[in-house]
Amino acid sequence: MAGLALAMFVGLFAFGQQIVGYDDPHGRVQLALLATFAFGVLIGYRASA
């Protein structure tokens, strides 16, 4: 499951504009994706510990 989540994150982060078609000239969508991924990793790590 973690591998699938990582692959989806990398795909959306790298190719999100082409796949989804959003307009992001200032990079705010990529920043939101990065923050969401980081918080998910943090919460997942704390939940398993």
Legacy VTK file of the C-alpha trace (Angstrom):
# vtk DataFile Version 3.0
C-alpha trace
ASCII
DATASET POLYDATA
POINTS 49 float
0.000 0.000 0.000
2.848 2.377 0.788
4.406 1.664 -2.597
1.161 2.506 -4.363
0.838 5.748 -2.384
4.425 6.695 -3.206
3.916 5.957 -6.908
0.727 8.038 -6.986
2.472 10.933 -5.233
5.431 10.904 -7.609
3.140 10.639 -10.618
0.935 13.531 -9.534
3.862 15.661 -8.395
5.833 15.191 -11.611
3.092 14.850 -14.240
-0.032 16.241 -12.570
-0.492 19.110 -14.975
-0.511 16.766 -17.954
-2.633 14.049 -16.303
-5.237 16.122 -14.454
-4.915 19.355 -16.412
-4.806 21.862 -13.572
-3.313 25.341 -14.063
-0.564 25.976 -11.509
1.827 28.735 -12.584
3.104 29.425 -9.037
3.519 25.800 -7.896
0.916 25.921 -5.132
-0.704 22.634 -6.102
2.678 20.890 -5.960
3.306 22.465 -2.555
-0.070 21.178 -1.336
0.728 17.688 -2.655
4.096 17.713 -0.892
2.573 18.904 2.390
-0.196 16.303 2.209
2.317 13.536 1.554
4.590 14.699 4.383
1.711 14.885 6.870
0.507 11.444 5.773
3.940 9.948 6.336
4.191 11.625 9.747
0.760 10.422 10.864
1.393 6.940 9.482
4.691 6.714 11.320
3.183 7.903 14.590
0.220 5.525 14.285
2.452 2.487 13.787
4.780 3.385 16.662
LINES 1 50
49 0 1 2 3 4 5 6 7 8 9 10 11 12 13 14 15 16 17 18 19 20 21 22 23 24 25 26 27 28 29 30 31 32 33 34 35 36 37 38 39 40 41 42 43 44 45 46 47 48
